[in-house]
Amino acid sequence: MGDNDQVAGGGPLIRLDEITKTFSLGQVNVRALNGVSLSVERGELVGVMGPSGSGKTTLLHVVGCLMQPTSGRYVLDGHAVDSLNQFALARVRNRHVGFVFQAFNLLPRFSALGNVELPLVYARVPARPRRERAVAALGLVGLADRMHHRPRQLSGGEQQRVAIARALVSDPAIILADEPTGNLDSASGAAIMNILVELNRSGKTVVVVTHEQMIAERTHRTVHLHDGRVVPDGADAARGPGSAS
């Protein structure tokens, strides 16, 4: 993707063809992904489920350009990204993908506002528009009145909302969430899923890795992984549109 590319155009937004990913652990090679083929359309809300070690997080990292596949082809908005170098991957990642992690990954010495501003700092956005965009993102997740609090002053649900605001602040086309409700109680988890559903309704493509069936049931469809492969029945299992109920 060039400097002025935007994620737009025809065809699937995300297309993976026979993707493998192998890790070397000492003398042992472990294949985390074993020929995964998958397409995600623009505006979809997709769940990814599977047992521990099935390759869910590795798949999300490949889709989010955090790592390159060992083999196979990855096309993002019509552009092959599987063979890009680390610098080019970082550029695609920073411009087009927002990440939400189970552990929040907030910097404890910064306020909520400071954490949300960080992606824009790295993107060299000037101070004033950076601050305005971060304030707006926190407003979208209902934390306008908590923006000057540090993470330790926030509940788990509030910290995850800060993480979502941080993912949103660069206006990515894709939101990737890895077990976003895993560290939360059921009420806080439902609130986080409500936010993800609303983001999807606003036009974001959202992919959620989860082990919770009640979360997966709010996606448009669920992809099931087992031993690094897509389980065919799960791959085609259609879900009803996510709801905020």
DRENVEXTOR-544318 format. One record per residue (C-alpha): residue in three letters; x, y, z. Coordinates in steps of 0.2 Angstrom, whole numbers, padded with zeros to 4 digits, always signed. Example, Ala and Ser with C-alpha at 12.3 -4.5 7.8 and 13.67 -1.06 7.14 Angstrom:
DRENVEXTOR-544318
ala+0062-0022+0039;ser+0068-0005+0036;
This chain:
DRENVEXTOR-544318
met+0000+0000+0000;gly+0006+0017-0004;asp+0007+0032+0007;asn-0010+0039+0001;asp-0019+0022+0001;gln-0035+0021+0010;val-0044+0004+0014;ala-0058+0005+0001;gly-0063-0004-0015;gly-0072-0019-0021;gly-0070-0037-0015;pro-0067-0044+0002;leu-0058-0032+0014;ile-0048-0047+0021;arg-0043-0062+0011;leu-0032-0076+0017;asp-0027-0090+0006;glu-0018-0106+0013;ile-0010-0096+0027;thr+0003-0106+0038;lys+0013-0099+0052;thr+0027-0110+0060;phe+0037-0105+0076;ser+0054-0113+0080;leu+0055-0118+0099;gly+0072-0124+0101;gln+0074-0140+0090;val+0055-0141+0088;asn+0044-0132+0075;val+0027-0129+0080;arg+0014-0125+0066;ala+0001-0113+0074;leu-0008-0110+0057;asn-0010-0124+0045;gly-0017-0119+0028;val-0030-0106+0034;ser-0041-0099+0020;leu-0054-0085+0025;ser-0062-0070+0019;val-0070-0055+0029;glu-0081-0043+0020;arg-0082-0024+0023;gly-0094-0021+0038;glu-0094-0038+0045;leu-0093-0042+0063;val-0084-0059+0064;gly-0081-0070+0079;val-0066-0082+0080;met-0068-0097+0092;gly-0057-0112+0096;pro-0049-0121+0111;ser-0033-0115+0118;gly-0018-0118+0106;ser-0030-0118+0091;gly-0021-0103+0083;lys-0034-0089+0086;thr-0022-0076+0092;thr-0009-0080+0079;leu-0023-0078+0066;leu-0027-0061+0073;his-0009-0056+0073;val-0007-0061+0055;val-0023-0052+0050;gly-0017-0036+0060;cys+0000-0036+0051;leu+0009-0039+0068;met+0018-0054+0060;gln+0021-0062+0043;pro+0014-0079+0038;thr+0027-0092+0035;ser+0018-0096+0018;gly+0002-0092+0009;arg-0006-0076+0003;tyr-0014-0062+0013;val-0023-0049+0003;leu-0029-0033+0012;asp-0041-0022+0002;gly-0034-0029-0014;his-0016-0027-0009;ala-0004-0042-0005;val+0004-0039+0012;asp+0011-0056+0016;ser+0028-0052+0009;leu+0030-0034+0015;asn+0045-0030+0026;gln+0043-0025+0044;phe+0043-0006+0040;ala+0029-0008+0027;leu+0019-0019+0039;ala+0020-0006+0053;arg+0014+0007+0041;val-0001-0003+0036;arg-0005-0008+0053;asn-0004+0010+0060;arg-0015+0017+0047;his-0028+0003+0044;val-0030-0008+0060;gly-0035-0004+0078;phe-0031-0017+0091;val-0040-0021+0108;phe-0031-0034+0119;gln-0037-0044+0134;ala-0024-0036+0146;phe-0029-0018+0140;asn-0010-0014+0138;leu-0012+0004+0145;leu+0003+0013+0151;pro+0001+0016+0170;arg+0010+0033+0170;phe-0001+0041+0158;ser-0019+0047+0160;ala-0033+0039+0149;leu-0031+0054+0137;gly-0012+0051+0136;asn-0015+0033+0132;val-0027+0037+0118;glu-0016+0050+0111;leu-0001+0038+0109;pro-0005+0031+0092;leu-0006+0049+0085;val+0010+0054+0094;tyr+0019+0040+0084;ala+0010+0046+0068;arg+0017+0063+0072;val+0000+0072+0072;pro+0002+0089+0079;ala-0003+0092+0098;arg-0019+0101+0096;pro-0028+0090+0083;arg-0021+0075+0092;arg-0029+0081+0108;glu-0045+0084+0100;arg-0046+0067+0092;ala-0042+0058+0108;val-0055+0068+0117;ala-0068+0063+0104;ala-0063+0045+0105;leu-0065+0044+0123;gly-0082+0053+0121;leu-0087+0039+0110;val-0084+0026+0123;gly-0093+0036+0137;leu-0077+0041+0146;ala-0077+0060+0143;asp-0078+0063+0162;arg-0063+0051+0166;met-0050+0056+0153;his-0038+0063+0166;his-0038+0047+0177;arg-0024+0035+0176;pro-0027+0016+0173;arg-0026+0012+0192;gln-0040+0024+0195;leu-0052+0015+0183;ser-0062-0001+0183;gly-0057-0015+0172;gly-0072-0011+0160;glu-0067+0007+0160;gln-0049+0002+0156;gln-0055-0008+0141;arg-0065+0006+0135;val-0049+0017+0135;ala-0041+0003+0125;ile-0055+0004+0112;ala-0054+0023+0111;arg-0035+0021+0108;ala-0039+0008+0094;leu-0052+0020+0087;val-0042+0036+0087;ser-0033+0033+0071;asp-0050+0030+0062;pro-0045+0012+0056;ala-0056+0002+0045;ile-0053-0013+0055;ile-0055-0017+0073;leu-0046-0033+0080;ala-0051-0038+0097;asp-0042-0052+0106;glu-0053-0059+0121;pro-0058-0041+0125;thr-0070-0047+0138;gly-0059-0060+0146;asn-0053-0050+0161;leu-0071-0043+0164;asp-0086-0047+0174;ser-0102-0052+0164;ala-0110-0035+0165;ser-0094-0026+0160;gly-0091-0038+0146;ala-0108-0035+0139;ala-0105-0017+0139;ile-0089-0019+0129;met-0098-0030+0117;asn-0111-0017+0115;ile-0098-0004+0110;leu-0090-0016+0097;val-0107-0019+0090;glu-0111-0001+0088;leu-0094+0002+0080;asn-0098-0011+0068;arg-0115-0003+0064;ser-0105+0014+0061;gly-0096+0005+0047;lys-0080-0003+0056;thr-0076-0021+0051;val-0074-0030+0068;val-0065-0047+0071;val-0067-0053+0089;val-0057-0068+0096;thr-0067-0075+0111;his-0070-0091+0121;glu-0087-0085+0126;gln-0102-0092+0116;met-0113-0077+0122;ile-0101-0065+0114;ala-0099-0075+0098;glu-0118-0076+0096;arg-0119-0057+0094;thr-0107-0058+0078;his-0114-0060+0061;arg-0104-0077+0059;thr-0092-0087+0069;val-0076-0095+0062;his-0070-0110+0072;leu-0052-0115+0073;his-0045-0132+0078;asp-0026-0136+0077;gly-0023-0121+0066;arg-0036-0125+0053;val-0053-0118+0050;val-0067-0130+0054;pro-0078-0130+0039;asp-0095-0130+0048;gly-0090-0116+0059;ala-0083-0106+0045;asp-0100-0106+0036;ala-0110-0104+0052;ala-0121-0089+0049;arg-0126-0078+0064;gly-0139-0065+0066;pro-0134-0047+0066;gly-0126-0041+0082;ser-0138-0032+0094;ala-0136-0020+0108;ser-0149-0029+0118;
